[in-house]
């Protein structure tokens, strides 16, 4: 489905709702000439409060540097059009399109579940990633403070935690992050996909500006909180040529490392991204699409571990070389970060077990 610019939903990444792959029926407008008005969509953000049944997700992937993740929210109002997590919204009965950034599920009891997990005798301490799926500092966090509650528990129990976000709201919690950093219990990655604000506004419509993200790296670094930059995803023909400057500016701001991943348009993300591409960059849409296909063996997605995040072929290799050279030039001699796994204290919760 390719939508018309006359109905472009400003402030949203996706511009339509593809059918849920788990649903047998869907509501569509196939014959517009037979109705007096277009099929309108309500794109106002809707919040759904829920009681989660589980809290920690086991991650089984050789491509990812963590084994556990926590997702306080499902769906993400940032609206990043390329987001691989869009497909997970279908498990909740929603679409991976506009509904992913419009219908946000808040797991309001997640902190209580996490404390119960920390108190369980079988829990083996390993770093937990916030979030791995949707951004733990998306706009709703300002009100619900689920991420802050989780970080407070990590500090209380001296449990290691890593964070990836593209929202400057993380600076609200710098008081907790400073204390965690004193014990090597926290590591932050700030996602910065480029430098062009016009592209950011179209591609990540409700996220923090790039300049504010660089400022966030600097402020975290000044407080001795280990922070890196994550270019994810790199989209050939859109932001790959900005790699050197992003790495340089991040290094100057205090980032101790830089990583990247190649765009991978899995499941419903493919048609959503292609629609966005045609509408916003019609003059180079085919070229960008073909470049993406070139990095995944002729398709826009590859699920094979080891190559799905970095891609393959000449285009992917040239991007890898450019990133490696940039990192070597601007981040030479940086030591790898190591979490402290020795301080976790189960005993803090012994007197509280009766509450559960």
C-alpha positions in Angstrom: 0.0 0.0 0.0 1.3 3.4 -1.0 -0.5 6.4 0.6 -1.0 9.8 -0.8 0.9 12.9 0.3 -2.5 14.7 0.7 -3.2 12.5 3.8 0.3 12.5 5.3 0.1 12.2 9.1 2.6 14.6 10.5 4.3 13.5 13.7 4.0 9.8 12.8 6.6 7.6 11.1 4.3 5.0 9.6 1.5 6.4 7.4 -0.9 3.4 7.4 -1.8 0.3 9.3 -0.9 -2.9 7.5 -3.1 -5.9 8.3 -2.1 -7.9 11.4 -0.6 -11.1 10.2 -2.4 -13.0 13.0 -5.8 -11.6 12.2 -8.1 -13.3 9.7 -10.0 -10.1 9.0 -9.0 -6.5 8.5 -10.9 -3.2 7.8 -9.8 -1.4 4.6 -11.1 1.1 2.0 -10.8 -0.7 -1.3 -13.1 1.4 -3.4 -12.7 5.1 -2.5 -14.9 6.2 -5.4 -17.9 4.7 -3.7 -17.8 6.7 -0.5 -18.2 10.4 0.0 -15.3 10.9 2.5 -12.0 9.1 2.8 -11.6 6.4 5.5 -10.3 8.5 8.4 -7.9 7.3 11.0 -7.7 8.6 14.6 -4.0 8.9 15.2 -4.2 10.4 18.7 -2.0 8.5 21.2 -4.0 6.0 23.3 -2.6 4.6 26.5 -3.5 1.1 27.8 -2.6 0.2 31.4 -1.9 -3.5 32.0 -0.6 -5.8 34.7 2.3 -7.8 33.2 2.8 -11.5 34.1 6.5 -11.6 33.5 9.3 -9.0 33.6 12.6 -10.3 32.4 13.0 -11.6 28.8 15.6 -14.2 27.9 17.5 -13.1 24.8 18.8 -15.9 22.6 20.9 -14.2 20.0 24.6 -14.3 19.2 24.2 -10.9 17.6 23.3 -9.1 20.8 25.7 -8.4 23.7 23.2 -9.1 26.5 21.1 -12.1 27.7 18.2 -10.4 29.5 16.0 -7.4 28.7 13.1 -5.5 30.3 10.5 -3.6 28.3 8.4 -1.3 30.5 6.3 -0.3 27.5 5.0 -2.0 24.3 4.7 0.2 21.3 6.7 3.4 21.0 5.6 7.0 20.4 8.9 8.0 18.9 7.6 6.5 15.7 10.8 5.4 14.1 9.7 4.2 10.7 12.5 1.5 10.5 11.9 -0.1 13.9 12.2 -3.9 13.9 10.0 -4.0 17.1 6.9 -2.9 15.1 6.2 -6.5 14.4 5.8 -7.4 18.1 2.8 -5.1 18.3 0.9 -7.7 16.3 1.1 -10.1 19.3 -1.1 -7.7 21.2 -3.7 -7.6 18.4 -2.6 -4.3 16.9 -1.0 -3.2 13.7 2.8 -2.7 13.2 2.0 0.6 11.4 0.5 3.7 13.0 -1.0 1.7 15.8 2.5 0.8 17.0 3.2 4.4 17.8 -0.4 5.3 18.7 -1.5 2.5 21.0 1.0 2.3 23.8 0.8 -0.4 26.5 2.1 0.5 30.0 3.2 -2.4 32.2 2.4 -0.6 35.4 3.5 -3.4 37.8 6.8 -4.1 36.2 8.9 -2.7 39.1 7.1 -5.0 41.6 7.8 -8.0 39.3 11.4 -7.1 39.0 11.9 -6.9 42.8 10.3 -10.3 43.1 12.7 -11.6 40.5 15.7 -10.2 42.3 14.5 -11.8 45.5 14.1 -15.3 43.9 16.7 -17.8 44.9 17.2 -19.0 41.4 18.2 -15.6 39.9 21.7 -15.4 38.6 23.0 -11.9 38.3 23.7 -10.8 34.7 23.4 -7.3 33.1 19.8 -6.5 32.1 19.1 -4.3 29.0 16.6 -1.5 29.1 14.9 -2.1 26.8 15.8 -4.1 23.7 12.4 -3.6 22.2 10.9 -0.2 22.5 12.6 2.9 24.0 12.4 2.9 27.8 12.5 6.8 27.8 9.8 7.4 25.3 7.5 10.4 26.1 5.1 8.4 28.4 8.0 7.7 30.8 7.9 11.3 31.9 4.5 10.5 33.5 4.7 6.9 34.5 8.4 6.7 35.6 8.7 3.0 35.2 12.3 3.2 34.0 13.2 5.3 37.0 11.7 2.7 39.3 13.6 0.0 37.6 16.9 1.9 37.9 16.2 2.6 41.6 15.8 -1.1 42.2 19.1 -1.8 40.3 20.8 0.7 42.6 19.2 -0.8 45.7 20.2 -4.3 44.9 23.5 -3.3 43.2 22.4 -5.0 39.9 24.1 -4.2 36.6 21.9 -2.6 33.9 22.5 -1.2 30.4 20.4 1.4 28.7 19.8 2.3 25.0 17.7 5.4 24.2 17.3 8.3 21.8 15.5 10.5 24.3 17.2 13.1 26.4 14.7 12.3 29.2 17.4 10.0 30.5 19.1 13.1 32.1 16.2 13.2 34.6 17.6 10.1 36.2 21.3 11.3 36.3 21.2 11.2 40.1 20.6 7.4 40.0 22.9 6.8 37.1 25.8 8.5 38.9 25.5 6.2 41.9 25.3 3.1 39.6 28.4 4.3 37.7 30.4 4.5 40.9 30.2 0.8 41.1 30.5 0.0 37.4 26.8 -1.1 37.3 25.5 0.9 34.4 26.4 1.5 30.7 24.4 3.8 28.4 24.2 3.8 24.6 22.7 6.9 22.9 21.2 6.2 19.5 22.1 8.7 16.9 21.3 7.9 13.3 22.6 11.0 11.6 22.9 14.7 11.5 20.2 16.0 9.2 17.3 17.3 11.3 14.9 17.3 8.4 15.5 13.6 7.9 15.3 12.9 11.6 11.9 14.7 11.8 10.5 12.5 9.0 12.2 9.2 10.1 12.0 9.5 13.9 9.3 12.1 14.3 8.8 12.3 18.1 12.4 11.7 19.2 14.9 14.1 20.6 16.9 16.2 18.2 20.4 15.1 17.2 22.0 18.1 18.8 20.3 17.3 22.1 21.5 13.7 21.9 25.1 14.8 21.6 24.5 17.1 24.5 23.2 14.1 26.5 26.4 12.2 25.8 28.4 15.1 27.0 26.4 15.5 30.2 26.5 11.8 31.0 30.2 11.7 30.3 30.8 14.7 32.6 29.3 12.8 35.4 31.6 9.8 34.7 28.7 7.7 33.4 30.1 5.4 30.7 28.3 6.2 27.4 28.6 5.2 23.8 27.0 6.1 20.5 24.9 3.6 18.5 24.2 4.3 14.9 21.2 2.1 14.3 20.2 1.6 11.7 22.5 2.7 8.9 20.5 3.1 5.8 22.5 3.2 2.6 21.7 6.2 0.6 20.1 8.0 3.6 22.7 8.3 6.4 25.7 6.1 5.6 27.8 9.1 4.5 27.4 10.8 7.9 29.2 8.0 9.8 32.6 9.8 10.2 31.1 13.0 11.6 28.7 11.2 13.9 31.5 9.2 15.4 33.8 12.3 15.6 31.1 14.4 17.4 30.2 11.6 19.8 33.9 11.1 20.7 34.3 14.8 21.3 31.2 14.7 23.5 32.8 11.9 25.6 31.5 8.7 24.1 33.9 5.8 24.9 32.7 3.5 22.1 30.7 3.4 18.9 28.6 0.6 17.3 26.2 0.3 14.4 23.7 -2.1 12.8 22.4 -2.2 9.2 18.8 -1.5 8.5 16.8 -4.7 8.3 13.1 -4.4 7.2 11.6 -7.6 8.7 8.0 -8.5 8.4 5.5 -5.7 8.2 8.3 -3.1 8.5 9.2 -3.6 4.8 6.0 -2.2 3.3 5.8 0.5 6.0 9.3 1.7 5.2 8.9 1.5 1.5 5.7 3.6 1.7 7.6 6.2 3.8 10.6 6.2 1.4 8.4 6.8 -1.7 6.6 9.7 0.0 9.6 11.4 1.4 12.3 10.7 -1.0 10.6 9.9 -4.4 13.7 10.8 -6.4 15.9 8.2 -4.7 13.4 5.7 -3.4 14.3 3.0 -5.9 18.1 3.5 -5.4 17.8 3.3 -1.6 15.6 0.3 -1.7 18.0 -1.5 -4.1 20.9 -0.7 -1.9 19.2 -2.2 1.1 18.4 -5.3 -0.9 22.1 -5.5 -1.9 23.1 -5.7 1.8 20.8 -8.7 2.5 21.4 -10.9 -0.5 18.6 -9.5 -2.7 16.0 -9.0 0.0 15.4 -6.2 2.6 15.7 -8.6 5.5 17.9 -11.4 6.6 17.2 -13.4 9.8 20.5 -15.3 9.8 22.5 -14.8 12.9 25.9 -13.3 12.3 25.0 -11.4 9.2 21.5 -9.9 9.8 22.8 -7.0 11.8 25.8 -6.1 9.6 24.6 -7.3 6.2 26.7 -8.8 3.5 28.0 -7.8 0.0 29.9 -4.9 -1.3 27.7 -2.1 0.1 27.7 -3.6 3.6 31.5 -4.1 3.4 32.1 -0.5 2.4 30.0 0.7 5.3 31.8 -1.6 7.7 35.1 -0.3 6.5 34.0 3.4 6.8 32.8 2.8 10.3 35.9 0.9 11.4 38.2 3.7 10.0 36.1 6.4 11.7 36.2 4.6 15.0 39.9 4.0 14.8 40.5 7.6 14.0 38.3 9.2 16.6 38.1 6.6 19.4 41.6 5.1 19.4 42.8 3.6 22.6 39.5 3.4 24.4 39.2 0.6 27.0 36.3 -1.8 26.9 33.7 -1.4 29.7 33.2 -4.3 32.1 30.2 -4.6 34.5 30.7 -5.4 38.2 28.8 -8.6 38.9 30.1 -9.1 42.5 27.9 -6.6 44.4 24.4 -8.0 43.9 22.6 -8.6 47.2 19.7 -11.1 47.4 19.4 -10.6 51.2 17.8 -7.1 50.9 14.5 -8.7 49.9 14.4 -11.5 52.5 12.1 -9.6 54.8 9.8 -8.6 52.0 9.1 -12.0 50.5 5.9 -12.3 52.4 4.5 -9.4 50.4 4.4 -11.6 47.3 
